[in-house]
Every structure is written in C-alpha cells, then in structure tokens.
C-alpha cells in the first residue's frame, strides 16, 4: 500500500501533545555488519561497504539524515545504498537527503515493531585507489532537517514526537590521532517540527 507524505501528516496531526523525552541514541556507521568496528581499513581496490545502524533503545517510526562520501576519501566512487529487507520505505539516498520510514504500516505505528538497535543497510563504494589515513566519515543532518543541524527521528508513541539524535562516524584508515567518537545525547524538539517532517 502506498502512503503519501500528505496522508502521513493527516494521520500524525490527529493527536497533538508535547514531545516525549528522548534516550541516548544516534545514527552511525560501522565497518562491519555486527556493528562493532568503527575503523575501515581500505588498502586495495574493490567494493567497500559502510554499515548503517540506528542505535539506542525503544521503537521508532522514522529517521532523517545524510551520509555523503567525505571529500578526504579520494579514489572512492559511490555505488549505491542497499536497505535492509523488510525495514520499510526509503526516500532519497545517503549522498543527499535520506528519509527512512521504519516498518511502514499505515495508520498504526507498527504492525510488527523493529526495536533499536536497528540495522538500516549499507552504503557501498567502489574503491579504485587506496585512501588517505585518518579520513573521518560522519553521518550528517539532512539539509531539510526539521531541527536544523540535527539528525532526527520520530518516536513510536501516540501522539508521535520528533527528537534530535546523535550522529556517529567511521574512520577510514584509522590512526592514533583519529579514534572513534563517543555517543551523543538526544535533544527534545517541538510538535510543529514533527508535522513539518511529513510535509
């Protein structure tokens, strides 16, 4: 069933209430599918995948972020995104503005919820030459984020509430000078920004 942004907005504005306080969470990248390694060792030509995760706890409706190839990663060409089967609906791509609707089930929040941490999928690159040392690859806010300068998510509560969350990173060819970043705390936002998320 296809649901448009407009219909989602109507579904969400039926119940207006203050936002729910968030928990520590972030959208981040890992070098492995288990979500344990934040350092990518890239030394030979071939396909390199970045594994996207929404980490934290609880259940979420959606997220919005971007994760374009960093300028320091010379010799790599974006080959596409692969979203985890059954995750939901993706709009856009990681190289521009990327919106994900988790387990997109229409009127209800979820029919079969996917609790955090949640594996989102991969960002794939074709590497034609070795990259430089200490090239940091962060997740960034979407240009049209309802909380300017922040990665955002929508809580799976009634009524829905939007919060700003943290953004993690991987490091390509890590050195002692560029370790992985620690988790970033969430920030509450207003109901008006939740509605704007679906426009």
Secondary structure as UniProt FT lines:
FT   HELIX           5..12
FT   TURN            13..14
FT   STRAND          26..30
FT   TURN            33..34
FT   STRAND          39..40
FT   STRAND          46..55
FT   STRAND          59..66
FT   TURN            71..72
FT   TURN            74..75
FT   STRAND          76..83
FT   TURN            85..86
FT   STRAND          88..92
FT   TURN            94..95
FT   STRAND          98..102
FT   STRAND          118..127
FT   STRAND          135..138
FT   TURN            143..144
FT   TURN            148..149
FT   STRAND          151..155
FT   STRAND          162..167
FT   STRAND          169..172
FT   TURN            176..177
FT   STRAND          187..188
FT   HELIX           191..197
//
